[in-house]
Amino acid sequence: MGRMLVQEIAQHPGASLSGGTARPGSALIGQALGDLTVTDDADALFAASDAVIDFTRPELLQSHLDLAIRHKKTLVIGTTGLDADLRAAIKEAAKSVPLVQAANMSVGVTLLGQLVKQLAAKLDDRTFDIEVVEMHHRHKIDAPSGTALSLAEAAAEGRGVQLADVVRNSRDGQIGARPVGEIGISTVRGGDVVGDHTVIFAADGERIEVTHKASSRQIFARGAVRAALWAAGRQPGLYSMLDVLGL
């Protein structure tokens, strides 16, 4: 994603690269970023930037939130695998600086989430079962994907329920019949798949499937740069790609 972001920024007439960081000890430190080089000095990066795009690891995010607040800079968060504490930290930081947070920065996935919400609102839970199926490359660390969770959240919102009350993330053994209203998430890992997500609405006699397939990570970089340009200089708050797209 770092390489994709550098390419996207270089091609965008409204953006310029102010730097890039990697974790201390990374083999990437010292590598070229155009006229710049990769460093491990995140503090200097925030100081030099109008907006910072974070596609890192959850354990690094808290320090980046702290730096965004210290330097009063916009932060775009594409990192996934966030726990409840980090989600709370994001909400707290958004009181001080503009943040854009999305499990998936793709314009297509953002629109898919809206469609899923509308379908879930129209298809009653006693007739239609909902299952989110996601597949990613063998190296992906977190499961289910942040995008799958966001799509399940959209379905739950459409039905007016809390996802935590109805979600099932895995099935194994003698589990019995599927409960009414359950929203399932199924995870597949293999090969070099960038990201496939399908939301299935299954009833007796018919099935509706809506799918997004990513063939390049460039779509995530494109959305992230768009979000950074949109959010830079805005009032503090927690924004989503829906806000970026004017939806």
HUFEN-V486107 format. One record per pair of residues at least 24 apart in sequence whose ideal C-beta (glycine too) atoms are under 8 Angstrom apart, sorted by the first residue. I is the first residue (numbers start at 0). J is the second residue. If there is no record, write none. Layout:
BEGIN
((I/J) (I/J))
END
This chain:
BEGIN
((0/54) (0/77) (0/216) (0/219) (0/220) (1/27) (1/54) (3/216) (3/217) (3/219) (3/220) (4/52) (4/54) (4/220) (4/223) (4/224) (5/32) (5/33) (6/217) (6/220) (7/217) (7/220) (7/221) (7/223) (7/224) (8/224) (9/33) (11/224) (11/228) (13/228) (14/224) (14/227) (14/228) (17/44) (17/47) (17/48) (17/49) (18/43) (18/44) (18/47) (18/48) (19/44) (20/44) (22/55) (22/56) (22/59) (41/66) (42/66) (42/69) (45/69) (45/70) (45/72) (46/70) (48/72) (49/73) (49/227) (49/231) (49/232) (50/74) (50/75) (50/227) (50/228) (50/230) (50/231) (51/75) (51/227) (52/77) (52/223) (52/224) (52/226) (52/227) (53/77) (53/78) (54/78) (54/219) (54/223) (56/80) (57/81) (57/82) (57/85) (60/85) (60/88) (60/89) (61/85) (61/88) (64/88) (64/89) (64/92) (67/92) (67/96) (67/98) (68/92) (68/95) (68/96) (71/95) (71/96) (72/96) (73/97) (73/98) (73/99) (73/227) (73/230) (73/231) (73/232) (73/233) (74/98) (74/99) (75/99) (75/100) (75/104) (75/223) (75/226) (75/227) (75/230) (76/100) (76/101) (77/101) (77/104) (77/219) (77/223) (79/141) (79/144) (79/145) (79/146) (80/140) (80/141) (80/145) (81/145) (89/237) (90/237) (93/235) (93/236) (93/237) (94/235) (95/235) (96/235) (97/230) (97/231) (97/232) (97/233) (97/234) (97/235) (97/236) (97/238) (98/230) (98/236) (98/237) (98/238) (99/226) (99/227) (99/229) (99/230) (99/238) (99/239) (99/240) (99/242) (99/243) (100/237) (100/238) (100/239) (101/149) (101/222) (101/226) (101/239) (101/240) (102/144) (102/145) (102/146) (102/148) (102/149) (103/145) (103/146) (103/149) (103/194) (103/219) (103/222) (103/240) (104/218) (104/219) (104/220) (104/221) (104/222) (104/223) (104/226) (104/240) (105/211) (105/213) (105/218) (105/219) (105/222) (106/218) (106/221) (106/222) (106/225) (106/240) (106/244) (107/211) (107/218) (108/146) (108/149) (108/150) (108/196) (108/211) (108/213) (109/222) (109/240) (109/241) (109/244) (109/246) (110/244) (110/246) (111/150) (111/196) (111/198) (111/209) (111/211) (112/149) (112/150) (112/153) (113/153) (113/241) (113/246) (114/209) (115/150) (115/153) (115/154) (115/157) (115/198) (115/209) (116/153) (116/154) (116/156) (116/157) (117/157) (118/154) (118/157) (118/198) (118/200) (118/207) (118/209) (119/153) (119/154) (119/155) (119/156) (119/157) (119/158) (119/200) (120/157) (120/158) (120/159) (122/200) (122/202) (122/207) (124/158) (124/179) (124/180) (125/179) (125/180) (126/202) (126/203) (127/200) (127/201) (127/202) (127/207) (128/177) (128/181) (128/183) (128/199) (128/200) (128/201) (128/202) (129/154) (129/181) (129/182) (129/183) (129/198) (129/199) (129/200) (129/201) (130/182) (130/183) (130/184) (130/185) (130/198) (130/199) (130/201) (131/182) (131/183) (131/184) (131/185) (131/196) (131/197) (131/198) (131/199) (132/184) (132/185) (132/187) (132/196) (132/197) (132/198) (132/199) (133/184) (133/185) (133/186) (133/187) (133/194) (133/195) (133/196) (133/197) (134/186) (134/187) (134/188) (134/189) (134/192) (134/194) (134/195) (135/187) (135/188) (135/192) (135/193) (135/194) (135/195) (136/188) (136/189) (136/190) (136/191) (136/192) (136/193) (137/188) (137/189) (137/190) (137/191) (139/188) (142/186) (142/188) (143/168) (143/184) (143/186) (144/186) (144/194) (144/196) (146/194) (146/196) (147/184) (147/186) (147/196) (148/184) (150/196) (150/198) (151/182) (151/184) (154/182) (154/198) (155/182))
END
